[in-house]
Amino acid sequence: MATTIRLTRMGKKKRPFYRLVVLDSRSRRDGAYLANLGYYNPFVEPHEVDLRADEIVEWLGKGAELSPTARSLLKREGVLYQFSLIKQGLPADEVARKMEEWRPGHEARLARAAADQETRKRQLAEAEQKRKDDAAKAAEAEAAASSAASAGEGGESTEQEAE
């Protein structure tokens, strides 16, 4: 049987969280699964991820395929790196040491990415505010020009009436 590791949707309407599960590749998204490997909750900051790395590595060793979303999640959490180290035939203590070396650099990259995201949000907010201010100034200028034009037209009509 071909197995796939993928996310299955749980939670309430408009408030999903996801379980990482192993299931037959032919079954539907929320169908019965063979094993629950952890969960992912995108609605808390920072995203909450709890994975059973040993079980995931075991299933990958058995030939389970990964969905693209599951692959990105496992890559971000370092499980795929751990699996690649194990596939290279490294002893368990060497794998643990390399994972400990990997973790601080990964956390620094995540912190940089979060800071970059905050900077982009701030820049977008500033650009939106500038656009609104420019639109308000343009509306004021148009209103002033319109009132000046109507005042000028009113002056001409009184002159014509006087003649």
Secondary structure as UniProt FT lines:
FT   STRAND          3..12
FT   TURN            13..14
FT   STRAND          15..24
FT   TURN            25..26
FT   TURN            29..30
FT   STRAND          35..41
FT   TURN            42..43
FT   STRAND          48..51
FT   HELIX           53..61
FT   TURN            62..63
FT   STRAND          65..66
FT   HELIX           68..77
FT   HELIX           79..87
FT   TURN            88..89
FT   HELIX           92..162
//
